[in-house]
Amino acid sequence: MIKPDENKDKFLIFGEWNNLKVRVKVDTVSTWLNEDEMVNLKDVKIGEARRKIALQIHDGGDIKVALKNISLIEL
């Protein structure tokens, strides 16, 4: 599992809508939270998965997630 550095927790705005951007290009995944880069990783298995999208949250107690305004843009 890949996690952002703990010092990046400050970019999350609790109790408000946050802007998450995910860019996947072949085997490289980059994420930004409220315009601040969080994670950049390369993964061969991701590069092999074509036309598949999954949104996931790991259980961490009383976590609630809501999504809105999702858009996909082909690179």
C-alpha positions as CSV (number, residue, x, y, z in Angstrom):
1,M,0.0,0.0,0.0
2,I,1.3,3.5,-0.9
3,K,0.6,6.3,1.5
4,P,1.5,10.0,1.2
5,D,4.0,11.4,3.7
6,E,2.3,12.2,7.0
7,N,3.2,15.9,6.6
8,K,0.8,16.0,3.6
9,D,-2.2,15.5,5.9
10,K,-2.4,19.2,6.2
11,F,-3.8,19.5,2.6
12,L,-7.0,17.6,3.6
13,I,-9.8,20.0,4.6
14,F,-11.9,18.1,7.1
15,G,-15.7,18.5,6.9
16,E,-15.5,20.1,3.4
17,W,-15.4,18.9,-0.2
18,N,-11.9,18.3,-1.3
19,N,-10.6,18.2,-4.9
20,L,-8.9,15.0,-5.8
21,K,-7.1,14.6,-9.2
22,V,-5.8,11.3,-10.4
23,R,-3.7,10.9,-13.5
24,V,-2.8,7.5,-14.9
25,K,-0.5,7.2,-17.8
26,V,0.4,3.7,-18.7
27,D,2.1,2.4,-15.5
28,T,2.4,5.7,-13.6
29,V,-0.2,7.1,-11.2
30,S,0.0,10.6,-9.8
31,T,-2.5,12.1,-7.3
32,W,-3.1,15.6,-6.1
33,L,-5.3,16.7,-3.2
34,N,-6.5,20.3,-3.4
35,E,-3.8,21.0,-6.0
36,D,-0.9,19.6,-3.9
37,E,0.8,16.5,-5.2
38,M,0.4,13.5,-2.8
39,V,1.6,10.3,-4.5
40,N,3.6,9.5,-7.7
41,L,4.2,5.8,-8.3
42,K,5.0,3.3,-11.1
43,D,3.3,-0.1,-11.1
44,V,3.5,-2.7,-13.9
45,K,0.2,-4.3,-12.9
46,I,-1.5,-0.9,-13.3
47,G,0.1,-0.5,-16.7
48,E,-1.4,-3.9,-17.7
49,A,-4.9,-3.0,-16.7
50,R,-6.7,-1.4,-19.6
51,R,-10.0,0.5,-19.4
52,K,-10.6,-0.3,-15.7
53,I,-11.4,2.2,-13.0
54,A,-11.9,1.4,-9.3
55,L,-12.5,3.9,-6.4
56,Q,-11.6,2.4,-3.1
57,I,-11.4,3.4,0.6
58,H,-9.8,1.2,3.2
59,D,-11.7,0.8,6.5
60,G,-10.3,3.0,9.2
61,G,-13.0,3.2,11.7
62,D,-15.9,5.6,11.1
63,I,-14.8,6.8,7.7
64,K,-17.5,8.1,5.3
65,V,-16.7,9.0,1.7
66,A,-18.9,10.8,-0.7
67,L,-18.0,11.5,-4.3
68,K,-19.4,14.1,-6.7
69,N,-18.6,15.8,-10.0
70,I,-16.5,12.9,-11.3
71,S,-15.1,13.4,-14.8
72,L,-12.9,11.3,-17.0
73,I,-10.6,12.8,-19.6
74,E,-8.7,10.7,-22.0
75,L,-5.0,11.6,-22.2
